[in-house]
Amino acid sequence: MRTSTRWAIGIVTGLCLQVPLLGAAEPNPLPRKGEFKDESYPGVAVIYDALRDAAGQRLRLILTHPQSGGPRFATIFVAGWLSCDTVEAPADTNDAAAKVFRYLAQLPEFATVRLEKAGVGDSEGDCAASDFDRELSAYRQAFRHLQDYPFVDGSRIFILGVSNGGGFAPLVADGLPVKGYVVNGGWIKTWFEHMLEIERRRLTLSDHPPSEINPLMQSVEKLYSAYLLERRPPQEIFAQHPELKSLWDGDPGQLYGRPVVYYQQLQDLNLMGAWSKVSVPVLALHGEYDWIMSRGDFEILVTLVNHNRPGAAEFVELPSSGHTFQHYASQAAAFKGPELPFDASIARRIGEWFAQHRN
């Protein structure tokens, strides 16, 4: 395993400096691609670092920490979503999750850490070809090395899991201590169960008559049983059952921009087992209008954690919120649009929880 690239861009109240971290610089630091402006916050250092994953690809790490106080800070490590969207949070962003990241980067007495997937942002590789096992391995590698940074307090590391990351968050630490979790829009059942639930909601929100939903769901069950449980390639399934092709989104080799094996690996996860071992504080958030993930998953999660430590976990439904902190007038709007202006109270709610559990 290679150590992370120890050259970074440090940005302090608008001043851009290139500085080596921990004296282990590689000769060719990972360059910025220029798609996004460098992040900048008053009184906050922003560090663009990188690590080499098991395949030798350099992946971007974005770290922030206060310029005063410390020297070590409670740290929020982000476990992100399934899609190949960036975790960058430039000042002009309109993305709701990025606005939450920006709020947390300015939270007093906290450092934050975000990892870009392979092929996303500055990171090398191909996100569309990368499977979940490789993705989880990179998260674990980044988490293991957090204490290499002189501003990280290893006894106070939190995980913020968003969407898919809200499900697999307890797998990231891989036995290392976690101070607490904030998770939003995640899952805990099997991926097969999740897909049946999301497909029923998708069909309903797509305005199919009620009389068509159950017959369509029988086809959905046949499709996902074949590729998730029997591990059959979608091409083979569609050759035998061409009527199922209309239920698939995109190329037969991919779904939602990720390879089929990615979802088969998700199906292998035992997230109920992972969360049943958690006894630290948890804030489980679900958007009122989130049609992608099911509210019931996080109600199960909270029950599991509170069984281990009564009162440690709290479930909160975010009013008028979509899947990843977006603001909508209804679930139909969350499915088809339009999106309303960001509700900053969501970021404040998350920040208040972290502040309350910092020490």
C-alpha positions as CSV (number, residue, x, y, z in Angstrom):
1,M,0.0,0.0,0.0
2,R,1.3,3.4,-1.0
3,T,1.1,6.4,1.3
4,S,-0.8,9.4,0.1
5,T,0.6,12.1,-2.0
6,R,1.8,14.7,0.5
7,W,1.7,17.8,-1.7
8,A,-1.3,20.0,-1.3
9,I,-2.7,23.3,-2.2
10,G,-3.4,25.2,1.0
11,I,-5.9,28.0,0.8
12,V,-6.2,30.3,3.7
13,T,-8.7,33.2,3.4
14,G,-8.1,33.5,-0.3
15,L,-4.3,33.0,-0.2
16,C,-3.2,30.0,-2.3
17,L,0.0,28.3,-1.2
18,Q,1.6,25.0,-2.4
19,V,3.1,23.2,0.6
20,P,4.3,19.7,1.4
21,L,2.5,17.8,4.1
22,L,4.3,15.5,6.6
23,G,7.5,15.5,4.5
24,A,6.5,12.7,2.1
25,A,5.9,14.5,-1.2
26,E,5.8,12.6,-4.4
27,P,7.6,14.1,-7.4
28,N,4.4,14.5,-9.5
29,P,1.6,15.8,-7.3
30,L,-2.0,15.3,-8.6
31,P,-2.9,18.4,-10.6
32,R,-6.1,20.4,-10.4
33,K,-8.1,20.0,-13.6
34,G,-9.6,23.5,-13.4
35,E,-13.3,22.4,-13.7
36,F,-14.0,23.9,-10.3
37,K,-12.7,26.9,-8.5
38,D,-10.6,26.2,-5.4
39,E,-12.7,26.3,-2.3
40,S,-12.0,29.2,0.1
41,Y,-13.5,30.1,3.5
42,P,-12.6,32.9,5.9
43,G,-10.3,31.5,8.6
44,V,-10.2,28.0,7.1
45,A,-7.3,26.1,5.5
46,V,-8.3,24.1,2.4
47,I,-5.9,21.3,1.5
48,Y,-6.0,19.4,-1.9
49,D,-4.2,16.1,-1.1
50,A,-4.3,12.7,-2.8
51,L,-3.8,9.0,-2.1
52,R,-2.9,6.1,-4.3
53,D,-5.5,3.4,-4.3
54,A,-4.9,-0.4,-4.6
55,A,-4.8,0.0,-8.4
56,G,-2.2,2.8,-8.2
57,Q,-4.6,5.5,-9.2
58,R,-4.3,8.9,-7.5
59,L,-7.6,9.9,-5.9
60,R,-8.3,13.5,-4.7
61,L,-8.7,14.3,-1.0
62,I,-10.2,17.6,0.0
63,L,-9.5,18.6,3.6
64,T,-10.4,21.7,5.6
65,H,-9.6,22.8,9.1
66,P,-9.7,26.0,11.2
67,Q,-6.6,28.2,11.0
68,S,-6.8,29.0,14.7
69,G,-7.4,26.8,17.8
70,G,-6.6,23.2,17.9
71,P,-3.9,22.0,17.3
72,R,-6.1,18.9,16.7
73,F,-9.8,19.1,15.7
74,A,-12.8,16.8,15.7
75,T,-13.1,15.6,12.1
76,I,-16.0,14.8,9.8
77,F,-15.2,12.2,7.2
78,V,-17.7,12.0,4.3
79,A,-18.8,8.6,2.8
80,G,-20.5,9.6,-0.4
81,W,-23.2,8.6,-2.9
82,L,-23.4,6.0,-5.5
83,S,-23.2,8.3,-8.6
84,C,-20.1,9.6,-10.2
85,D,-20.9,13.2,-9.1
86,T,-18.1,15.3,-7.5
87,V,-17.8,16.1,-3.8
88,E,-16.3,19.5,-4.6
89,A,-18.1,22.4,-3.1
90,P,-17.1,25.7,-4.8
91,A,-18.6,29.0,-3.6
92,D,-20.9,29.3,-6.5
93,T,-22.4,25.8,-6.2
94,N,-26.2,25.2,-6.5
95,D,-25.9,21.6,-5.3
96,A,-27.7,21.0,-1.9
97,A,-25.1,18.5,-0.6
98,A,-22.2,20.8,-1.6
99,K,-23.9,23.6,0.4
100,V,-24.0,21.3,3.4
101,F,-20.3,20.5,2.9
102,R,-19.5,24.2,2.8
103,Y,-21.4,24.9,6.0
104,L,-19.6,22.1,7.8
105,A,-16.2,23.3,6.5
106,Q,-16.9,26.6,8.4
107,L,-18.1,24.8,11.6
108,P,-16.0,26.0,14.5
109,E,-13.5,23.5,15.9
110,F,-14.1,20.9,13.1
111,A,-12.0,19.6,10.3
112,T,-13.6,17.9,7.3
113,V,-12.4,15.3,4.8
114,R,-13.9,14.4,1.4
115,L,-12.6,11.7,-1.1
116,E,-13.3,11.8,-4.8
117,K,-14.0,8.5,-6.5
118,A,-11.8,7.2,-9.2
119,G,-12.4,9.2,-12.4
120,V,-14.3,12.0,-10.7
121,G,-13.0,15.5,-10.4
122,D,-9.2,15.5,-10.2
123,S,-9.1,11.7,-9.5
124,E,-7.5,9.3,-11.9
125,G,-9.4,6.3,-13.2
126,D,-12.8,5.5,-14.6
127,C,-15.8,5.8,-12.2
128,A,-18.1,4.0,-14.7
129,A,-15.9,1.0,-14.6
130,S,-15.0,1.0,-10.9
131,D,-16.8,-1.5,-8.6
132,F,-18.0,-1.1,-5.0
133,D,-15.3,-3.2,-3.4
134,R,-12.6,-0.9,-4.9
135,E,-14.5,2.1,-3.8
136,L,-14.9,0.9,-0.2
137,S,-11.2,0.0,-0.1
138,A,-10.3,3.6,-1.0
139,Y,-12.6,5.0,1.7
140,R,-11.0,2.7,4.2
141,Q,-7.5,3.6,3.1
142,A,-8.3,7.3,3.5
143,F,-9.9,6.8,6.9
144,R,-6.9,4.8,8.2
145,H,-4.5,7.6,7.4
146,L,-6.6,10.5,8.9
147,Q,-4.3,10.5,11.9
148,D,-1.3,11.2,9.7
149,Y,-2.6,14.8,9.5
150,P,-1.5,16.9,12.4
151,F,-4.8,18.7,12.7
152,V,-7.0,15.5,13.1
153,D,-7.9,14.3,16.5
154,G,-8.1,10.5,16.0
155,S,-10.3,10.1,19.1
156,R,-13.0,12.4,17.6
157,I,-13.7,11.3,14.0
158,F,-17.3,11.3,12.8
159,I,-18.6,9.8,9.6
160,L,-21.2,11.7,7.5
161,G,-22.8,9.2,5.2
162,V,-24.9,10.5,2.3
163,S,-27.2,8.3,0.1
164,N,-25.3,5.0,-0.5
165,G,-22.7,6.1,2.0
166,G,-25.5,6.5,4.6
167,G,-25.9,2.7,4.3
168,F,-22.3,1.4,4.2
169,A,-21.0,4.1,6.7
170,P,-20.2,1.6,9.5
171,L,-18.0,-0.4,7.1
172,V,-15.6,2.5,6.4
173,A,-13.8,2.5,9.7
174,D,-13.0,-1.2,9.4
175,G,-12.6,-1.7,13.2
176,L,-11.1,1.8,14.0
177,P,-13.0,4.0,16.5
178,V,-15.8,6.3,15.3
179,K,-17.1,9.1,17.5
180,G,-20.6,9.1,15.9
181,Y,-22.5,9.0,12.6
182,V,-24.8,11.4,10.7
183,V,-26.4,9.5,7.9
184,N,-28.9,10.8,5.3
185,G,-31.0,8.9,2.7
186,G,-29.3,5.5,3.1
187,W,-30.4,1.9,3.2
188,I,-30.0,-1.1,5.5
189,K,-32.0,-4.0,3.9
190,T,-30.6,-6.0,1.0
191,W,-30.1,-4.2,-2.2
192,F,-32.6,-6.5,-3.9
193,E,-35.3,-5.3,-1.4
194,H,-34.2,-1.7,-1.9
195,M,-34.6,-2.0,-5.7
196,L,-38.1,-3.5,-5.4
197,E,-39.1,-0.5,-3.2
198,I,-37.6,2.2,-5.4
199,E,-39.0,0.6,-8.6
200,R,-42.5,0.6,-7.1
201,R,-42.2,4.3,-6.2
202,R,-40.7,5.1,-9.6
203,L,-43.5,3.4,-11.5
204,T,-46.1,5.1,-9.4
205,L,-44.5,8.5,-9.8
206,S,-44.3,7.9,-13.6
207,D,-48.1,8.1,-13.7
208,H,-48.8,4.4,-14.5
209,P,-52.4,3.6,-13.6
210,P,-52.8,1.7,-10.3
211,S,-54.0,-1.3,-12.3
212,E,-50.6,-1.6,-14.0
213,I,-48.3,-1.4,-11.0
214,N,-48.5,-4.9,-9.6
215,P,-48.1,-6.6,-13.1
216,L,-45.1,-4.4,-13.8
217,M,-43.7,-5.2,-10.4
218,Q,-43.9,-8.9,-11.2
219,S,-41.6,-8.2,-14.2
220,V,-39.3,-6.1,-11.9
221,E,-39.1,-9.0,-9.5
222,K,-38.1,-11.3,-12.3
223,L,-35.4,-8.9,-13.6
224,Y,-33.8,-8.2,-10.3
225,S,-34.0,-11.8,-9.1
226,A,-32.1,-12.8,-12.2
227,Y,-29.3,-10.3,-12.1
228,L,-28.9,-9.7,-8.3
229,L,-29.7,-13.1,-6.9
230,E,-28.8,-15.5,-9.7
231,R,-25.9,-13.2,-10.9
232,R,-26.9,-13.5,-14.6
233,P,-25.6,-10.8,-17.0
234,P,-28.4,-8.4,-18.1
235,Q,-27.6,-9.2,-21.8
236,E,-28.4,-12.8,-21.1
237,I,-31.6,-11.9,-19.2
238,F,-32.8,-9.6,-22.0
239,A,-32.1,-12.2,-24.7
240,Q,-34.3,-14.6,-22.9
241,H,-36.9,-12.1,-21.7
242,P,-36.9,-9.1,-24.1
243,E,-40.0,-7.7,-22.5
244,L,-37.8,-6.8,-19.4
245,K,-35.5,-4.5,-21.3
246,S,-37.9,-1.5,-20.9
247,L,-37.4,-1.8,-17.1
248,W,-33.6,-1.2,-17.4
249,D,-32.1,2.2,-17.3
250,G,-29.3,2.5,-19.9
251,D,-26.8,0.1,-21.4
252,P,-27.1,-3.5,-20.3
253,G,-23.6,-3.4,-18.9
254,Q,-24.4,-0.5,-16.5
255,L,-27.1,0.9,-14.3
256,Y,-27.1,4.5,-13.1
257,G,-23.6,4.9,-14.5
258,R,-22.0,2.1,-12.6
259,P,-21.1,-1.5,-13.7
260,V,-23.5,-4.3,-12.9
261,V,-20.9,-5.9,-10.6
262,Y,-21.1,-2.8,-8.4
263,Y,-24.7,-3.7,-7.5
264,Q,-24.1,-7.4,-7.1
265,Q,-21.4,-6.5,-4.5
266,L,-23.9,-4.2,-2.7
267,Q,-26.3,-7.2,-2.6
268,D,-23.5,-9.1,-0.8
269,L,-23.4,-6.6,2.1
270,N,-25.0,-7.3,5.5
271,L,-25.7,-3.7,6.6
272,M,-28.2,-4.8,9.3
273,G,-25.3,-6.8,10.7
274,A,-22.9,-3.9,10.5
275,W,-25.3,-1.4,12.1
276,S,-26.3,-3.9,14.8
277,K,-22.7,-3.5,16.2
278,V,-22.9,0.3,16.5
279,S,-23.4,1.9,19.9
280,V,-22.1,5.4,19.4
281,P,-24.4,8.4,18.7
282,V,-26.3,8.4,15.4
283,L,-28.4,11.0,13.7
284,A,-30.4,9.3,10.9
285,L,-32.0,11.7,8.5
286,H,-34.6,11.0,5.8
287,G,-36.1,13.5,3.4
288,E,-39.9,13.7,3.6
289,Y,-40.0,13.6,-0.2
290,D,-37.1,11.2,-0.8
291,W,-38.5,8.6,-3.3
292,I,-35.2,6.9,-3.7
293,M,-34.6,5.5,-0.3
294,S,-37.2,4.2,2.2
295,R,-37.9,5.8,5.5
296,G,-38.3,2.3,7.1
297,D,-34.6,1.5,6.6
298,F,-33.5,4.2,9.0
299,E,-36.2,3.4,11.5
300,I,-34.7,-0.1,11.6
301,L,-31.2,1.4,11.9
302,V,-32.2,3.5,14.9
303,T,-33.9,0.6,16.6
304,L,-30.7,-1.5,16.2
305,V,-28.4,1.2,17.7
306,N,-30.8,2.0,20.5
307,H,-30.9,-1.7,21.4
308,N,-27.2,-1.4,22.1
309,R,-27.3,1.9,23.8
310,P,-30.7,3.4,24.6
311,G,-31.2,6.9,23.3
312,A,-28.0,6.9,21.3
313,A,-29.7,7.1,17.9
314,E,-32.3,9.6,16.7
315,F,-34.4,9.5,13.5
316,V,-35.4,12.9,12.0
317,E,-37.5,13.4,8.9
318,L,-36.4,16.5,7.1
319,P,-39.6,18.4,6.0
320,S,-39.9,19.1,2.3
321,S,-36.5,17.5,1.6
322,G,-35.5,15.2,-1.2
323,H,-32.9,12.5,-1.4
324,T,-29.7,14.5,-0.7
325,F,-30.8,17.7,1.1
326,Q,-32.7,19.2,-1.9
327,H,-35.8,21.3,-1.2
328,Y,-39.1,20.4,-2.9
329,A,-42.8,21.3,-2.7
330,S,-43.9,17.6,-3.1
331,Q,-42.7,14.1,-3.8
332,A,-43.9,14.5,-7.4
333,A,-41.6,17.6,-7.6
334,A,-38.7,15.6,-6.1
335,F,-39.2,13.1,-9.0
336,K,-39.8,15.4,-11.9
337,G,-38.8,18.9,-10.6
338,P,-38.6,21.8,-10.0
339,E,-36.2,22.1,-7.1
340,L,-36.8,25.0,-4.7
341,P,-34.0,27.1,-3.1
342,F,-31.8,25.4,-0.6
343,D,-33.2,25.2,3.0
344,A,-30.2,26.3,5.1
345,S,-31.9,25.0,8.3
346,I,-30.9,21.4,7.2
347,A,-27.2,22.3,7.3
348,R,-27.7,24.1,10.7
349,R,-29.5,21.0,12.1
350,I,-26.5,18.8,11.1
351,G,-24.0,21.3,12.4
352,E,-25.7,21.6,15.7
353,W,-25.6,17.8,16.2
354,F,-21.9,17.6,15.4
355,A,-21.3,20.5,17.9
356,Q,-23.3,18.8,20.6
357,H,-21.3,15.6,20.3
358,R,-17.9,17.1,19.7
359,N,-16.4,16.3,23.1
